[in-house]
Amino acid sequence: MSTAALLFTRRRRSPLPGFGPAMGFTLAYMGAVILIPLAALVLRPWTLGAEGVWDVVSSPRVLASLRLSFGAALIAATVNVGLGLAVAWMLVRYDFPLKRIVDAMVDLPFALPTAVAGLALTALYAPNGWIGQFLAPLGIQIAFTPAGVVVALIFIGLPFVVRTVQPVLQDLNPELEEAAVTLGAGRAVTFRRVVLPALMPALLTGYALAFARAVGEYGSVIFIAGNMPMVSEIAPLLIVVQLEQYDYAAAAAIGMVMLLASFVLLLIINLLQRYSRRWDER
C-alpha cells in the first residue's frame, strides 16, 4: 500500500472526525477558561515587586494559614482513602437493607451547599452540639479548632474516593481472589497481594481528587474553623480578607503559592499513580 493510500485510510478511520476544528475549539476554550486566568494569577502579584511578594508570602499569618490548609487537606485525604475504601467495599461486596439509600447518601456532599454543610457540622461538633456535648467533658473540642477543619474536609472529600474506587472494585474479577484462597492464602494476604494492587491506581486518583477539593475548600470550613489568625485560619479565607481590603496583589500572591504547591503535590501523586500502574502490569 502506498503512503498516500495509507494516510487516506488513517484519516478515514479516525475515531474523531473534524479533528482540526475540535482541537482548535478545545485549545481556545482551555486558554480562555483555564490558562489566561492562571496566567493572570501568576503575573498579578509581581506588581508588588519580588521583595513585596516575598514579604506577603513569608509573613507568619500567611505561613500559618498555608500550613493549616495543606496539612489539613493531606490529613483529610489520607483518612478518606481508608474510609472511602471501606464504604466502597461495603457497597460492592455486601447486600443489606436500605443499600440504595446509603449509596445515594454518599453523594450528598456533592449536592449539599458547602455553607449548609459547615453549619450542620458546627451544630454537631460545637461544645453544646449533639456530638460536642459528649466530647467536651473529655477535654476534646472539635469545632473552632484545626480539628474542625479536618472534619469538614473529610466530609466534603469522602465521595471522591468512594466513587473512584467503587467501579474498579465492581469490575475486579472474583476468580483472582478465589485462586489465591485455593492456593492457601488467607483473607489478609489475599487483600494485600491481590485486591490492593488492583485498587491502588484508583485509590491514588481518589486521594488526588479529595486533596485537590480540600485544599481550596472555603464554605464548609469557615463556620466550624473559628477563623482565628495563626490558629484556625485557612488560606482561602485569608485571600478573601485581602480582597475585602482591596489588596488584590497580596491575595494573588497567596493564591499563586497555593497554585504552585498544589501543582507539585498533585504531580507527585500522579507520578506515584503511574508507577503503581506499571508495577501492576509487571
WOHUQUI-V421423 format. One record per residue. N is the residue number from 1. RES is the residue in one small letter. PSI is psi in whole degrees, -180 to 180 (none if undefined). OMEGA is omega as a letter, one per 20 degrees, with the letter a starting at -180 (* if undefined). D_LAST is the distance of its C-alpha to the last C-alpha in Angstrom with 2 decimals. Layout:
BEGIN
n = [N | N]
res = [RES | RES]
psi = [PSI | PSI]
omega = [OMEGA | OMEGA]
d_last = [D_LAST | D_LAST]
END
This chain:
BEGIN
n = [1 | 2 | 3 | 4 | 5 | 6 | 7 | 8 | 9 | 10 | 11 | 12 | 13 | 14 | 15 | 16 | 17 | 18 | 19 | 20 | 21 | 22 | 23 | 24 | 25 | 26 | 27 | 28 | 29 | 30 | 31 | 32 | 33 | 34 | 35 | 36 | 37 | 38 | 39 | 40 | 41 | 42 | 43 | 44 | 45 | 46 | 47 | 48 | 49 | 50 | 51 | 52 | 53 | 54 | 55 | 56 | 57 | 58 | 59 | 60 | 61 | 62 | 63 | 64 | 65 | 66 | 67 | 68 | 69 | 70 | 71 | 72 | 73 | 74 | 75 | 76 | 77 | 78 | 79 | 80 | 81 | 82 | 83 | 84 | 85 | 86 | 87 | 88 | 89 | 90 | 91 | 92 | 93 | 94 | 95 | 96 | 97 | 98 | 99 | 100 | 101 | 102 | 103 | 104 | 105 | 106 | 107 | 108 | 109 | 110 | 111 | 112 | 113 | 114 | 115 | 116 | 117 | 118 | 119 | 120 | 121 | 122 | 123 | 124 | 125 | 126 | 127 | 128 | 129 | 130 | 131 | 132 | 133 | 134 | 135 | 136 | 137 | 138 | 139 | 140 | 141 | 142 | 143 | 144 | 145 | 146 | 147 | 148 | 149 | 150 | 151 | 152 | 153 | 154 | 155 | 156 | 157 | 158 | 159 | 160 | 161 | 162 | 163 | 164 | 165 | 166 | 167 | 168 | 169 | 170 | 171 | 172 | 173 | 174 | 175 | 176 | 177 | 178 | 179 | 180 | 181 | 182 | 183 | 184 | 185 | 186 | 187 | 188 | 189 | 190 | 191 | 192 | 193 | 194 | 195 | 196 | 197 | 198 | 199 | 200 | 201 | 202 | 203 | 204 | 205 | 206 | 207 | 208 | 209 | 210 | 211 | 212 | 213 | 214 | 215 | 216 | 217 | 218 | 219 | 220 | 221 | 222 | 223 | 224 | 225 | 226 | 227 | 228 | 229 | 230 | 231 | 232 | 233 | 234 | 235 | 236 | 237 | 238 | 239 | 240 | 241 | 242 | 243 | 244 | 245 | 246 | 247 | 248 | 249 | 250 | 251 | 252 | 253 | 254 | 255 | 256 | 257 | 258 | 259 | 260 | 261 | 262 | 263 | 264 | 265 | 266 | 267 | 268 | 269 | 270 | 271 | 272 | 273 | 274 | 275 | 276 | 277 | 278 | 279 | 280 | 281 | 282]
res = [m | s | t | a | a | l | l | f | t | r | r | r | r | s | p | l | p | g | f | g | p | a | m | g | f | t | l | a | y | m | g | a | v | i | l | i | p | l | a | a | l | v | l | r | p | w | t | l | g | a | e | g | v | w | d | v | v | s | s | p | r | v | l | a | s | l | r | l | s | f | g | a | a | l | i | a | a | t | v | n | v | g | l | g | l | a | v | a | w | m | l | v | r | y | d | f | p | l | k | r | i | v | d | a | m | v | d | l | p | f | a | l | p | t | a | v | a | g | l | a | l | t | a | l | y | a | p | n | g | w | i | g | q | f | l | a | p | l | g | i | q | i | a | f | t | p | a | g | v | v | v | a | l | i | f | i | g | l | p | f | v | v | r | t | v | q | p | v | l | q | d | l | n | p | e | l | e | e | a | a | v | t | l | g | a | g | r | a | v | t | f | r | r | v | v | l | p | a | l | m | p | a | l | l | t | g | y | a | l | a | f | a | r | a | v | g | e | y | g | s | v | i | f | i | a | g | n | m | p | m | v | s | e | i | a | p | l | l | i | v | v | q | l | e | q | y | d | y | a | a | a | a | a | i | g | m | v | m | l | l | a | s | f | v | l | l | l | i | i | n | l | l | q | r | y | s | r | r | w | d | e | r]
psi = [133 | 166 | -41 | -43 | -36 | -43 | -40 | -40 | -42 | -41 | -41 | -33 | 9 | 130 | -10 | 88 | 148 | 42 | -42 | -56 | -38 | -44 | -40 | -44 | -41 | -47 | -41 | -42 | -47 | -37 | -44 | -37 | -32 | -57 | -44 | -46 | -40 | -38 | -40 | -38 | -38 | -35 | -31 | -41 | -25 | -4 | -20 | -13 | 161 | -41 | -39 | -41 | -43 | -40 | -36 | -53 | -17 | 4 | 146 | -38 | -42 | -43 | -40 | -41 | -37 | -40 | -42 | -45 | -50 | -38 | -46 | -38 | -41 | -43 | -46 | -42 | -38 | -43 | -40 | -25 | -47 | -47 | -43 | -40 | -41 | -43 | -45 | -39 | -43 | -43 | -30 | -42 | -14 | 149 | 131 | 162 | 144 | 30 | -41 | -35 | -43 | -40 | -41 | -32 | -22 | -33 | 0 | -42 | -24 | -42 | -27 | 130 | 138 | -34 | -39 | -40 | -41 | -42 | -41 | -43 | -38 | -42 | -29 | -43 | 2 | 156 | -28 | 15 | 178 | -39 | -38 | -29 | -24 | -24 | -28 | -45 | -22 | 1 | 19 | 124 | 124 | -54 | 146 | 27 | 168 | -29 | -36 | -35 | -44 | -42 | -44 | -40 | -32 | -42 | -45 | -16 | -16 | -44 | -29 | -40 | -44 | -49 | -17 | -38 | -34 | -50 | -33 | -40 | -35 | -36 | -5 | 128 | 116 | -17 | -28 | -42 | -39 | -39 | -40 | -41 | -40 | -34 | 2 | 7 | 140 | -179 | -43 | -44 | -41 | -43 | -43 | -36 | -21 | -53 | -49 | -43 | -35 | -31 | -12 | -46 | -41 | -38 | -42 | -37 | -45 | -38 | -45 | -42 | -43 | -41 | -47 | -38 | -38 | -36 | -26 | 11 | 141 | -56 | -45 | -9 | -38 | -27 | -40 | -16 | -33 | -23 | 42 | 122 | 140 | -3 | -63 | 31 | 121 | 160 | -42 | -37 | -40 | -34 | -43 | -40 | -44 | -38 | -39 | -25 | 7 | 26 | 75 | -35 | -42 | -41 | -42 | -34 | -44 | -43 | -36 | -42 | -43 | -40 | -48 | -43 | -42 | -40 | -44 | -46 | -42 | -34 | -42 | -43 | -41 | -36 | -41 | -39 | -43 | -41 | -41 | -35 | -42 | -40 | -38 | -36 | -30 | none]
omega = [a | a | a | r | r | r | r | r | r | r | a | a | a | a | a | r | a | a | a | r | r | r | r | r | a | a | r | r | r | r | a | a | a | a | a | r | r | r | r | r | a | a | a | a | a | r | r | a | a | a | r | r | r | r | a | a | a | r | a | a | r | r | r | r | r | r | a | a | a | r | r | r | r | r | a | r | r | r | a | r | r | r | a | r | r | a | r | r | a | a | a | a | a | r | a | a | r | a | a | r | r | r | r | a | r | a | a | r | r | a | a | r | a | r | r | r | r | r | a | r | r | r | r | a | r | a | r | a | a | r | a | a | r | r | a | r | r | a | a | r | a | a | r | r | r | r | r | r | r | r | r | a | r | a | a | a | a | a | a | r | a | a | r | a | a | a | r | r | r | a | a | a | a | r | r | r | r | r | r | r | r | a | r | r | r | a | a | r | r | r | a | a | a | a | a | r | r | a | a | r | r | r | r | r | r | r | a | r | r | r | a | r | a | a | r | a | a | a | a | a | a | a | a | a | a | r | r | r | r | a | a | r | a | a | r | r | r | r | r | r | r | r | r | r | r | r | a | a | r | r | r | r | r | r | r | r | r | r | a | r | r | r | a | a | r | r | r | r | r | r | r | r | r | r | a | r | r | r | r | r | r | *]
d_last = [36.55 | 38.08 | 36.47 | 38.76 | 37.97 | 34.21 | 34.70 | 36.97 | 34.45 | 31.71 | 34.24 | 35.44 | 32.02 | 31.10 | 29.85 | 31.91 | 35.52 | 37.49 | 34.64 | 37.14 | 39.21 | 36.22 | 34.62 | 38.04 | 38.64 | 35.24 | 35.84 | 39.43 | 38.53 | 35.87 | 38.31 | 41.16 | 39.40 | 36.73 | 37.15 | 40.93 | 41.18 | 38.45 | 40.27 | 43.50 | 42.00 | 40.87 | 44.15 | 46.67 | 46.51 | 47.42 | 50.93 | 51.44 | 50.53 | 47.87 | 50.02 | 50.65 | 46.98 | 46.27 | 49.19 | 47.86 | 44.22 | 45.18 | 47.90 | 47.45 | 47.63 | 44.87 | 42.58 | 43.22 | 42.45 | 39.20 | 38.12 | 38.95 | 37.28 | 33.93 | 34.04 | 34.97 | 32.37 | 29.55 | 30.96 | 31.45 | 27.97 | 26.51 | 28.88 | 28.08 | 24.38 | 25.56 | 28.48 | 26.71 | 23.99 | 26.89 | 28.93 | 26.22 | 25.42 | 29.15 | 29.70 | 26.95 | 27.18 | 30.94 | 34.16 | 37.15 | 40.42 | 40.44 | 36.68 | 37.20 | 39.43 | 36.93 | 34.25 | 36.73 | 37.67 | 34.20 | 35.11 | 38.47 | 37.48 | 36.65 | 40.12 | 42.18 | 43.88 | 42.61 | 46.18 | 46.80 | 43.68 | 44.96 | 48.37 | 47.04 | 44.90 | 47.90 | 50.15 | 47.80 | 47.12 | 50.43 | 52.55 | 54.70 | 51.89 | 50.78 | 48.02 | 49.29 | 52.57 | 50.83 | 48.78 | 51.78 | 53.60 | 50.50 | 50.58 | 47.44 | 47.74 | 45.05 | 46.97 | 48.16 | 45.68 | 42.18 | 40.95 | 42.35 | 40.27 | 37.07 | 38.27 | 38.99 | 35.62 | 33.86 | 36.04 | 35.26 | 31.50 | 30.56 | 30.45 | 27.78 | 25.25 | 26.49 | 26.47 | 22.98 | 21.41 | 23.76 | 22.62 | 18.93 | 20.17 | 22.44 | 19.82 | 17.58 | 17.86 | 20.10 | 19.31 | 16.07 | 18.38 | 20.97 | 18.78 | 17.93 | 21.67 | 22.59 | 20.69 | 22.77 | 20.77 | 23.12 | 23.03 | 21.92 | 19.01 | 17.99 | 18.25 | 16.41 | 13.44 | 13.31 | 15.37 | 14.96 | 11.22 | 12.05 | 15.20 | 14.22 | 14.24 | 17.51 | 18.90 | 18.48 | 20.10 | 22.85 | 23.33 | 23.84 | 26.23 | 28.14 | 28.53 | 29.71 | 32.15 | 33.45 | 34.06 | 36.60 | 38.13 | 41.92 | 43.81 | 42.53 | 42.67 | 46.12 | 47.99 | 46.22 | 45.64 | 49.31 | 48.69 | 50.25 | 49.73 | 47.73 | 46.79 | 45.38 | 45.61 | 42.44 | 41.87 | 42.32 | 45.68 | 46.69 | 45.95 | 48.27 | 50.88 | 50.82 | 51.16 | 54.12 | 55.72 | 55.15 | 53.11 | 50.54 | 49.34 | 48.58 | 46.76 | 44.68 | 43.95 | 42.52 | 40.54 | 39.18 | 37.93 | 36.24 | 34.66 | 33.29 | 32.05 | 30.39 | 28.72 | 27.30 | 26.04 | 24.49 | 22.85 | 21.28 | 20.11 | 18.64 | 16.78 | 15.38 | 14.47 | 12.66 | 10.78 | 9.92 | 8.74 | 6.44 | 5.22 | 5.37 | 3.80 | 0.00]
END
